[in-house]
Amino acid sequence: MSVVLIGRWDAETLEIEESHTVGDGDQEAIDTLLSGRTGDWWSCEYLVDRHRDAVQLAYEGLAPGQALVDEAEGFDPSP
C-alpha cells in the first residue's frame, strides 16, 4: 500500500489537507482522487503504509526555509 498526500502551498508552507491509502503505483486511483480539482494542488505518493511516515518523508523533502502543516491528521514531523 501507498499513502497519497494532497495539499496546497501557502507561501513557503505546504499544507497537507488530505491523506489517502491506495495500492502501490495505482495511477488510476490517484487520478480519481485528483479529478475535478481546480487551482494549484500538490500531491505525492509515498510507498509507506502510514500517514505519519508519508508526512515525515514530505517534510524531509522540503527545501530549507519551507514548512509543512498537517491539516489532515495533525502529525508534527520532526527535523
SETORKOL-192851 format. One record per atom (N, C-alpha, C): residue number from 1; chain; z, y, x; residue in one letter. Coordinates in steps of 0.02 Angstrom, whole numbers. Layout:
# SETORKOL-192851
<atom><k>NUM</k><c>A</c><pz>Z</pz><py>Y</py><px>X</px><r>a</r></atom>
...
This chain:
# SETORKOL-192851
<atom><k>1</k><c>A</c><pz>0</pz><py>-59</py><px>42</px><r>m</r></atom>
<atom><k>1</k><c>A</c><pz>0</pz><py>0</py><px>0</px><r>m</r></atom>
<atom><k>1</k><c>A</c><pz>0</pz><py>62</py><px>44</px><r>m</r></atom>
<atom><k>2</k><c>A</c><pz>-24</pz><py>116</py><px>14</px><r>s</r></atom>
<atom><k>2</k><c>A</c><pz>-25</pz><py>181</py><px>47</px><r>s</r></atom>
<atom><k>2</k><c>A</c><pz>5</pz><py>233</py><px>1</px><r>s</r></atom>
<atom><k>3</k><c>A</c><pz>25</pz><py>289</py><px>30</px><r>v</r></atom>
<atom><k>3</k><c>A</c><pz>50</pz><py>345</py><px>-8</px><r>v</r></atom>
<atom><k>3</k><c>A</c><pz>2</pz><py>403</py><px>0</px><r>v</r></atom>
<atom><k>4</k><c>A</c><pz>-20</pz><py>431</py><px>-56</px><r>v</r></atom>
<atom><k>4</k><c>A</c><pz>-63</pz><py>489</py><px>-56</px><r>v</r></atom>
<atom><k>4</k><c>A</c><pz>-20</pz><py>549</py><px>-75</px><r>v</r></atom>
<atom><k>5</k><c>A</c><pz>-19</pz><py>598</py><px>-30</px><r>l</r></atom>
<atom><k>5</k><c>A</c><pz>17</pz><py>661</py><px>-44</px><r>l</r></atom>
<atom><k>5</k><c>A</c><pz>-35</pz><py>713</py><px>-65</px><r>l</r></atom>
<atom><k>6</k><c>A</c><pz>-17</pz><py>752</py><px>-115</px><r>i</r></atom>
<atom><k>6</k><c>A</c><pz>-60</pz><py>805</py><px>-140</px><r>i</r></atom>
<atom><k>6</k><c>A</c><pz>-20</pz><py>868</py><px>-144</px><r>i</r></atom>
<atom><k>7</k><c>A</c><pz>-49</pz><py>922</py><px>-119</px><r>g</r></atom>
<atom><k>7</k><c>A</c><pz>-13</pz><py>985</py><px>-120</px><r>g</r></atom>
<atom><k>7</k><c>A</c><pz>-59</pz><py>1044</py><px>-108</px><r>g</r></atom>
<atom><k>8</k><c>A</c><pz>-28</pz><py>1100</py><px>-93</px><r>r</r></atom>
<atom><k>8</k><c>A</c><pz>-65</pz><py>1162</py><px>-80</px><r>r</r></atom>
<atom><k>8</k><c>A</c><pz>-32</pz><py>1199</py><px>-22</px><r>r</r></atom>
<atom><k>9</k><c>A</c><pz>-72</pz><py>1239</py><px>11</px><r>w</r></atom>
<atom><k>9</k><c>A</c><pz>-46</pz><py>1283</py><px>63</px><r>w</r></atom>
<atom><k>9</k><c>A</c><pz>-27</pz><py>1349</py><px>32</px><r>w</r></atom>
<atom><k>10</k><c>A</c><pz>32</pz><py>1373</py><px>49</px><r>d</r></atom>
<atom><k>10</k><c>A</c><pz>55</pz><py>1440</py><px>31</px><r>d</r></atom>
<atom><k>10</k><c>A</c><pz>71</pz><py>1475</py><px>97</px><r>d</r></atom>
<atom><k>11</k><c>A</c><pz>22</pz><py>1514</py><px>120</px><r>a</r></atom>
<atom><k>11</k><c>A</c><pz>26</pz><py>1545</py><px>187</px><r>a</r></atom>
<atom><k>11</k><c>A</c><pz>32</pz><py>1490</py><px>239</px><r>a</r></atom>
<atom><k>12</k><c>A</c><pz>87</pz><py>1488</py><px>275</px><r>e</r></atom>
<atom><k>12</k><c>A</c><pz>97</pz><py>1437</py><px>328</px><r>e</r></atom>
<atom><k>12</k><c>A</c><pz>139</pz><py>1379</py><px>306</px><r>e</r></atom>
<atom><k>13</k><c>A</c><pz>148</pz><py>1371</py><px>240</px><r>t</r></atom>
<atom><k>13</k><c>A</c><pz>190</pz><py>1318</py><px>214</px><r>t</r></atom>
<atom><k>13</k><c>A</c><pz>149</pz><py>1270</py><px>171</px><r>t</r></atom>
<atom><k>14</k><c>A</c><pz>152</pz><py>1206</py><px>188</px><r>l</r></atom>
<atom><k>14</k><c>A</c><pz>120</pz><py>1154</py><px>147</px><r>l</r></atom>
<atom><k>14</k><c>A</c><pz>170</pz><py>1132</py><px>95</px><r>l</r></atom>
<atom><k>15</k><c>A</c><pz>153</pz><py>1141</py><px>32</px><r>e</r></atom>
<atom><k>15</k><c>A</c><pz>197</pz><py>1122</py><px>-23</px><r>e</r></atom>
<atom><k>15</k><c>A</c><pz>170</pz><py>1057</py><px>-54</px><r>e</r></atom>
<atom><k>16</k><c>A</c><pz>207</pz><py>1003</py><px>-44</px><r>i</r></atom>
<atom><k>16</k><c>A</c><pz>189</pz><py>938</py><px>-73</px><r>i</r></atom>
<atom><k>16</k><c>A</c><pz>210</pz><py>938</py><px>-146</px><r>i</r></atom>
<atom><k>17</k><c>A</c><pz>161</pz><py>932</py><px>-191</px><r>e</r></atom>
<atom><k>17</k><c>A</c><pz>175</pz><py>934</py><px>-262</px><r>e</r></atom>
<atom><k>17</k><c>A</c><pz>175</pz><py>866</py><px>-296</px><r>e</r></atom>
<atom><k>18</k><c>A</c><pz>137</pz><py>818</py><px>-267</px><r>e</r></atom>
<atom><k>18</k><c>A</c><pz>133</pz><py>752</py><px>-297</px><r>e</r></atom>
<atom><k>18</k><c>A</c><pz>131</pz><py>699</py><px>-244</px><r>e</r></atom>
<atom><k>19</k><c>A</c><pz>152</pz><py>639</py><px>-263</px><r>s</r></atom>
<atom><k>19</k><c>A</c><pz>150</pz><py>581</py><px>-219</px><r>s</r></atom>
<atom><k>19</k><c>A</c><pz>131</pz><py>521</py><px>-261</px><r>s</r></atom>
<atom><k>20</k><c>A</c><pz>81</pz><py>483</py><px>-237</px><r>h</r></atom>
<atom><k>20</k><c>A</c><pz>57</pz><py>425</py><px>-275</px><r>h</r></atom>
<atom><k>20</k><c>A</c><pz>48</pz><py>365</py><px>-228</px><r>h</r></atom>
<atom><k>21</k><c>A</c><pz>63</pz><py>307</py><px>-252</px><r>t</r></atom>
<atom><k>21</k><c>A</c><pz>51</pz><py>245</py><px>-214</px><r>t</r></atom>
<atom><k>21</k><c>A</c><pz>-15</pz><py>215</py><px>-236</px><r>t</r></atom>
<atom><k>22</k><c>A</c><pz>-57</pz><py>198</py><px>-187</px><r>v</r></atom>
<atom><k>22</k><c>A</c><pz>-122</pz><py>167</py><px>-201</px><r>v</r></atom>
<atom><k>22</k><c>A</c><pz>-132</pz><py>110</py><px>-151</px><r>v</r></atom>
<atom><k>23</k><c>A</c><pz>-181</pz><py>68</py><px>-164</px><r>g</r></atom>
<atom><k>23</k><c>A</c><pz>-199</pz><py>16</py><px>-117</px><r>g</r></atom>
<atom><k>23</k><c>A</c><pz>-228</pz><py>48</py><px>-54</px><r>g</r></atom>
<atom><k>24</k><c>A</c><pz>-217</pz><py>17</py><px>3</px><r>d</r></atom>
<atom><k>24</k><c>A</c><pz>-243</pz><py>44</py><px>66</px><r>d</r></atom>
<atom><k>24</k><c>A</c><pz>-317</pz><py>56</py><px>61</px><r>d</r></atom>
<atom><k>25</k><c>A</c><pz>-337</pz><py>118</py><px>75</px><r>g</r></atom>
<atom><k>25</k><c>A</c><pz>-407</pz><py>136</py><px>76</px><r>g</r></atom>
<atom><k>25</k><c>A</c><pz>-442</pz><py>137</py><px>9</px><r>g</r></atom>
<atom><k>26</k><c>A</c><pz>-405</pz><py>138</py><px>-46</px><r>d</r></atom>
<atom><k>26</k><c>A</c><pz>-434</pz><py>137</py><px>-113</px><r>d</r></atom>
<atom><k>26</k><c>A</c><pz>-461</pz><py>206</py><px>-131</px><r>d</r></atom>
<atom><k>27</k><c>A</c><pz>-521</pz><py>221</py><px>-105</px><r>q</r></atom>
<atom><k>27</k><c>A</c><pz>-550</pz><py>287</py><px>-115</px><r>q</r></atom>
<atom><k>27</k><c>A</c><pz>-562</pz><py>303</py><px>-188</px><r>q</r></atom>
<atom><k>28</k><c>A</c><pz>-579</pz><py>253</py><px>-228</px><r>e</r></atom>
<atom><k>28</k><c>A</c><pz>-589</pz><py>264</py><px>-300</px><r>e</r></atom>
<atom><k>28</k><c>A</c><pz>-526</pz><py>290</py><px>-333</px><r>e</r></atom>
<atom><k>29</k><c>A</c><pz>-469</pz><py>260</py><px>-316</px><r>a</r></atom>
<atom><k>29</k><c>A</c><pz>-405</pz><py>283</py><px>-344</px><r>a</r></atom>
<atom><k>29</k><c>A</c><pz>-389</pz><py>354</py><px>-321</px><r>a</r></atom>
<atom><k>30</k><c>A</c><pz>-402</pz><py>369</py><px>-258</px><r>i</r></atom>
<atom><k>30</k><c>A</c><pz>-390</pz><py>436</py><px>-232</px><r>i</r></atom>
<atom><k>30</k><c>A</c><pz>-435</pz><py>486</py><px>-267</px><r>i</r></atom>
<atom><k>31</k><c>A</c><pz>-498</pz><py>469</py><px>-275</px><r>d</r></atom>
<atom><k>31</k><c>A</c><pz>-545</pz><py>514</py><px>-309</px><r>d</r></atom>
<atom><k>31</k><c>A</c><pz>-521</pz><py>528</py><px>-381</px><r>d</r></atom>
<atom><k>32</k><c>A</c><pz>-495</pz><py>477</py><px>-414</px><r>t</r></atom>
<atom><k>32</k><c>A</c><pz>-470</pz><py>485</py><px>-482</px><r>t</r></atom>
<atom><k>32</k><c>A</c><pz>-411</pz><py>533</py><px>-483</px><r>t</r></atom>
<atom><k>33</k><c>A</c><pz>-366</pz><py>526</py><px>-434</px><r>l</r></atom>
<atom><k>33</k><c>A</c><pz>-308</pz><py>571</py><px>-430</px><r>l</r></atom>
<atom><k>33</k><c>A</c><pz>-328</pz><py>643</py><px>-420</px><r>l</r></atom>
<atom><k>34</k><c>A</c><pz>-383</pz><py>654</py><px>-384</px><r>l</r></atom>
<atom><k>34</k><c>A</c><pz>-405</pz><py>722</py><px>-368</px><r>l</r></atom>
<atom><k>34</k><c>A</c><pz>-456</pz><py>749</py><px>-418</px><r>l</r></atom>
<atom><k>35</k><c>A</c><pz>-480</pz><py>707</py><px>-462</px><r>s</r></atom>
<atom><k>35</k><c>A</c><pz>-531</pz><py>727</py><px>-510</px><r>s</r></atom>
<atom><k>35</k><c>A</c><pz>-508</pz><py>784</py><px>-554</px><r>s</r></atom>
<atom><k>36</k><c>A</c><pz>-551</pz><py>833</py><px>-563</px><r>g</r></atom>
<atom><k>36</k><c>A</c><pz>-537</pz><py>888</py><px>-608</px><r>g</r></atom>
<atom><k>36</k><c>A</c><pz>-494</pz><py>943</py><px>-580</px><r>g</r></atom>
<atom><k>37</k><c>A</c><pz>-471</pz><py>937</py><px>-519</px><r>r</r></atom>
<atom><k>37</k><c>A</c><pz>-430</pz><py>989</py><px>-489</px><r>r</r></atom>
<atom><k>37</k><c>A</c><pz>-474</pz><py>1046</py><px>-466</px><r>r</r></atom>
<atom><k>38</k><c>A</c><pz>-453</pz><py>1106</py><px>-480</px><r>t</r></atom>
<atom><k>38</k><c>A</c><pz>-490</pz><py>1164</py><px>-457</px><r>t</r></atom>
<atom><k>38</k><c>A</c><pz>-447</pz><py>1203</py><px>-407</px><r>t</r></atom>
<atom><k>39</k><c>A</c><pz>-478</pz><py>1240</py><px>-365</px><r>g</r></atom>
<atom><k>39</k><c>A</c><pz>-441</pz><py>1278</py><px>-315</px><r>g</r></atom>
<atom><k>39</k><c>A</c><pz>-435</pz><py>1240</py><px>-250</px><r>g</r></atom>
<atom><k>40</k><c>A</c><pz>-390</pz><py>1265</py><px>-209</px><r>d</r></atom>
<atom><k>40</k><c>A</c><pz>-382</pz><py>1237</py><px>-141</px><r>d</r></atom>
<atom><k>40</k><c>A</c><pz>-325</pz><py>1186</py><px>-138</px><r>d</r></atom>
<atom><k>41</k><c>A</c><pz>-341</pz><py>1124</py><px>-152</px><r>w</r></atom>
<atom><k>41</k><c>A</c><pz>-292</pz><py>1071</py><px>-148</px><r>w</r></atom>
<atom><k>41</k><c>A</c><pz>-297</pz><py>1037</py><px>-80</px><r>w</r></atom>
<atom><k>42</k><c>A</c><pz>-240</pz><py>1013</py><px>-56</px><r>w</r></atom>
<atom><k>42</k><c>A</c><pz>-237</pz><py>974</py><px>5</px><r>w</r></atom>
<atom><k>42</k><c>A</c><pz>-216</pz><py>904</py><px>-15</px><r>w</r></atom>
<atom><k>43</k><c>A</c><pz>-245</pz><py>853</py><px>16</px><r>s</r></atom>
<atom><k>43</k><c>A</c><pz>-222</pz><py>784</py><px>4</px><r>s</r></atom>
<atom><k>43</k><c>A</c><pz>-233</pz><py>744</py><px>67</px><r>s</r></atom>
<atom><k>44</k><c>A</c><pz>-192</pz><py>692</py><px>74</px><r>c</r></atom>
<atom><k>44</k><c>A</c><pz>-199</pz><py>647</py><px>131</px><r>c</r></atom>
<atom><k>44</k><c>A</c><pz>-167</pz><py>579</py><px>113</px><r>c</r></atom>
<atom><k>45</k><c>A</c><pz>-200</pz><py>526</py><px>135</px><r>e</r></atom>
<atom><k>45</k><c>A</c><pz>-175</pz><py>459</py><px>125</px><r>e</r></atom>
<atom><k>45</k><c>A</c><pz>-139</pz><py>437</py><px>189</px><r>e</r></atom>
<atom><k>46</k><c>A</c><pz>-79</pz><py>410</py><px>181</px><r>y</r></atom>
<atom><k>46</k><c>A</c><pz>-40</pz><py>385</py><px>237</px><r>y</r></atom>
<atom><k>46</k><c>A</c><pz>-29</pz><py>310</py><px>226</px><r>y</r></atom>
<atom><k>47</k><c>A</c><pz>-41</pz><py>271</py><px>278</px><r>l</r></atom>
<atom><k>47</k><c>A</c><pz>-34</pz><py>198</py><px>273</px><r>l</r></atom>
<atom><k>47</k><c>A</c><pz>38</pz><py>177</py><px>283</px><r>l</r></atom>
<atom><k>48</k><c>A</c><pz>80</pz><py>199</py><px>237</px><r>v</r></atom>
<atom><k>48</k><c>A</c><pz>151</pz><py>183</py><px>235</px><r>v</r></atom>
<atom><k>48</k><c>A</c><pz>170</pz><py>163</py><px>164</px><r>v</r></atom>
<atom><k>49</k><c>A</c><pz>228</pz><py>134</py><px>156</px><r>d</r></atom>
<atom><k>49</k><c>A</c><pz>249</pz><py>110</py><px>90</px><r>d</r></atom>
<atom><k>49</k><c>A</c><pz>296</pz><py>158</py><px>53</px><r>d</r></atom>
<atom><k>50</k><c>A</c><pz>324</pz><py>206</py><px>89</px><r>r</r></atom>
<atom><k>50</k><c>A</c><pz>374</pz><py>250</py><px>58</px><r>r</r></atom>
<atom><k>50</k><c>A</c><pz>353</pz><py>323</py><px>62</px><r>r</r></atom>
<atom><k>51</k><c>A</c><pz>370</pz><py>360</py><px>10</px><r>h</r></atom>
<atom><k>51</k><c>A</c><pz>356</pz><py>431</py><px>6</px><r>h</r></atom>
<atom><k>51</k><c>A</c><pz>385</pz><py>468</py><px>67</px><r>h</r></atom>
<atom><k>52</k><c>A</c><pz>447</pz><py>455</py><px>83</px><r>r</r></atom>
<atom><k>52</k><c>A</c><pz>480</pz><py>491</py><px>137</px><r>r</r></atom>
<atom><k>52</k><c>A</c><pz>445</pz><py>480</py><px>204</px><r>r</r></atom>
<atom><k>53</k><c>A</c><pz>417</pz><py>421</py><px>215</px><r>d</r></atom>
<atom><k>53</k><c>A</c><pz>380</pz><py>408</py><px>277</px><r>d</r></atom>
<atom><k>53</k><c>A</c><pz>315</pz><py>449</py><px>279</px><r>d</r></atom>
<atom><k>54</k><c>A</c><pz>282</pz><py>454</py><px>222</px><r>a</r></atom>
<atom><k>54</k><c>A</c><pz>221</pz><py>494</py><px>218</px><r>a</r></atom>
<atom><k>54</k><c>A</c><pz>236</pz><py>568</py><px>231</px><r>a</r></atom>
<atom><k>55</k><c>A</c><pz>288</pz><py>593</py><px>201</px><r>v</r></atom>
<atom><k>55</k><c>A</c><pz>307</pz><py>663</py><px>210</px><r>v</r></atom>
<atom><k>55</k><c>A</c><pz>325</pz><py>676</py><px>284</px><r>v</r></atom>
<atom><k>56</k><c>A</c><pz>361</pz><py>630</py><px>314</px><r>q</r></atom>
<atom><k>56</k><c>A</c><pz>379</pz><py>638</py><px>385</px><r>q</r></atom>
<atom><k>56</k><c>A</c><pz>316</pz><py>641</py><px>428</px><r>q</r></atom>
<atom><k>57</k><c>A</c><pz>268</pz><py>598</py><px>415</px><r>l</r></atom>
<atom><k>57</k><c>A</c><pz>205</pz><py>599</py><px>453</px><r>l</r></atom>
<atom><k>57</k><c>A</c><pz>166</pz><py>663</py><px>441</px><r>l</r></atom>
<atom><k>58</k><c>A</c><pz>165</pz><py>687</py><px>380</px><r>a</r></atom>
<atom><k>58</k><c>A</c><pz>131</pz><py>750</py><px>365</px><r>a</r></atom>
<atom><k>58</k><c>A</c><pz>165</pz><py>807</py><px>404</px><r>a</r></atom>
<atom><k>59</k><c>A</c><pz>230</pz><py>807</py><px>405</px><r>y</r></atom>
<atom><k>59</k><c>A</c><pz>268</pz><py>858</py><px>441</px><r>y</r></atom>
<atom><k>59</k><c>A</c><pz>252</pz><py>856</py><px>515</px><r>y</r></atom>
<atom><k>60</k><c>A</c><pz>252</pz><py>796</py><px>544</px><r>e</r></atom>
<atom><k>60</k><c>A</c><pz>238</pz><py>789</py><px>616</px><r>e</r></atom>
<atom><k>60</k><c>A</c><pz>167</pz><py>809</py><px>634</px><r>e</r></atom>
<atom><k>61</k><c>A</c><pz>121</pz><py>808</py><px>586</px><r>g</r></atom>
<atom><k>61</k><c>A</c><pz>52</pz><py>827</py><px>599</px><r>g</r></atom>
<atom><k>61</k><c>A</c><pz>38</pz><py>902</py><px>593</px><r>g</r></atom>
<atom><k>62</k><c>A</c><pz>88</pz><py>940</py><px>572</px><r>l</r></atom>
<atom><k>62</k><c>A</c><pz>79</pz><py>1012</py><px>564</px><r>l</r></atom>
<atom><k>62</k><c>A</c><pz>77</pz><py>1047</py><px>633</px><r>l</r></atom>
<atom><k>63</k><c>A</c><pz>43</pz><py>1102</py><px>635</px><r>a</r></atom>
<atom><k>63</k><c>A</c><pz>41</pz><py>1144</py><px>695</px><r>a</r></atom>
<atom><k>63</k><c>A</c><pz>107</pz><py>1183</py><px>701</px><r>a</r></atom>
<atom><k>64</k><c>A</c><pz>125</pz><py>1203</py><px>762</px><r>p</r></atom>
<atom><k>64</k><c>A</c><pz>186</pz><py>1243</py><px>770</px><r>p</r></atom>
<atom><k>64</k><c>A</c><pz>182</pz><py>1306</py><px>726</px><r>p</r></atom>
<atom><k>65</k><c>A</c><pz>238</pz><py>1322</py><px>696</px><r>g</r></atom>
<atom><k>65</k><c>A</c><pz>242</pz><py>1381</py><px>652</px><r>g</r></atom>
<atom><k>65</k><c>A</c><pz>228</pz><py>1365</py><px>580</px><r>g</r></atom>
<atom><k>66</k><c>A</c><pz>203</pz><py>1305</py><px>566</px><r>q</r></atom>
<atom><k>66</k><c>A</c><pz>192</pz><py>1286</py><px>496</px><r>q</r></atom>
<atom><k>66</k><c>A</c><pz>252</pz><py>1247</py><px>470</px><r>q</r></atom>
<atom><k>67</k><c>A</c><pz>263</pz><py>1252</py><px>405</px><r>a</r></atom>
<atom><k>67</k><c>A</c><pz>320</pz><py>1219</py><px>374</px><r>a</r></atom>
<atom><k>67</k><c>A</c><pz>296</pz><py>1175</py><px>317</px><r>a</r></atom>
<atom><k>68</k><c>A</c><pz>340</pz><py>1130</py><px>295</px><r>l</r></atom>
<atom><k>68</k><c>A</c><pz>325</pz><py>1085</py><px>240</px><r>l</r></atom>
<atom><k>68</k><c>A</c><pz>383</pz><py>1085</py><px>191</px><r>l</r></atom>
<atom><k>69</k><c>A</c><pz>367</pz><py>1090</py><px>127</px><r>v</r></atom>
<atom><k>69</k><c>A</c><pz>417</pz><py>1086</py><px>73</px><r>v</r></atom>
<atom><k>69</k><c>A</c><pz>395</pz><py>1030</py><px>27</px><r>v</r></atom>
<atom><k>70</k><c>A</c><pz>440</pz><py>982</py><px>16</px><r>d</r></atom>
<atom><k>70</k><c>A</c><pz>426</pz><py>925</py><px>-28</px><r>d</r></atom>
<atom><k>70</k><c>A</c><pz>451</pz><py>940</py><px>-98</px><r>d</r></atom>
<atom><k>71</k><c>A</c><pz>407</pz><py>967</py><px>-140</px><r>e</r></atom>
<atom><k>71</k><c>A</c><pz>424</pz><py>981</py><px>-210</px><r>e</r></atom>
<atom><k>71</k><c>A</c><pz>424</pz><py>918</py><px>-252</px><r>e</r></atom>
<atom><k>72</k><c>A</c><pz>390</pz><py>865</py><px>-229</px><r>a</r></atom>
<atom><k>72</k><c>A</c><pz>383</pz><py>804</py><px>-268</px><r>a</r></atom>
<atom><k>72</k><c>A</c><pz>449</pz><py>766</py><px>-273</px><r>a</r></atom>
<atom><k>73</k><c>A</c><pz>482</pz><py>755</py><px>-215</px><r>e</r></atom>
<atom><k>73</k><c>A</c><pz>544</pz><py>716</py><px>-215</px><r>e</r></atom>
<atom><k>73</k><c>A</c><pz>601</pz><py>748</py><px>-176</px><r>e</r></atom>
<atom><k>74</k><c>A</c><pz>588</pz><py>806</py><px>-147</px><r>g</r></atom>
<atom><k>74</k><c>A</c><pz>642</pz><py>842</py><px>-113</px><r>g</r></atom>
<atom><k>74</k><c>A</c><pz>662</pz><py>815</py><px>-45</px><r>g</r></atom>
<atom><k>75</k><c>A</c><pz>620</pz><py>773</py><px>-14</px><r>f</r></atom>
<atom><k>75</k><c>A</c><pz>637</pz><py>747</py><px>52</px><r>f</r></atom>
<atom><k>75</k><c>A</c><pz>630</pz><py>801</py><px>105</px><r>f</r></atom>
<atom><k>76</k><c>A</c><pz>679</pz><py>806</py><px>148</px><r>d</r></atom>
<atom><k>76</k><c>A</c><pz>679</pz><py>856</py><px>202</px><r>d</r></atom>
<atom><k>76</k><c>A</c><pz>663</pz><py>822</py><px>268</px><r>d</r></atom>
<atom><k>77</k><c>A</c><pz>601</pz><py>828</py><px>292</px><r>p</r></atom>
<atom><k>77</k><c>A</c><pz>582</pz><py>794</py><px>354</px><r>p</r></atom>
<atom><k>77</k><c>A</c><pz>620</pz><py>823</py><px>413</px><r>p</r></atom>
<atom><k>78</k><c>A</c><pz>630</pz><py>781</py><px>464</px><r>s</r></atom>
<atom><k>78</k><c>A</c><pz>667</pz><py>804</py><px>523</px><r>s</r></atom>
<atom><k>78</k><c>A</c><pz>619</pz><py>815</py><px>582</px><r>s</r></atom>
<atom><k>79</k><c>A</c><pz>636</pz><py>865</py><px>622</px><r>p</r></atom>
<atom><k>79</k><c>A</c><pz>593</pz><py>881</py><px>681</px><r>p</r></atom>
<atom><k>79</k><c>A</c><pz>597</pz><py>827</py><px>734</px><r>p</r></atom>
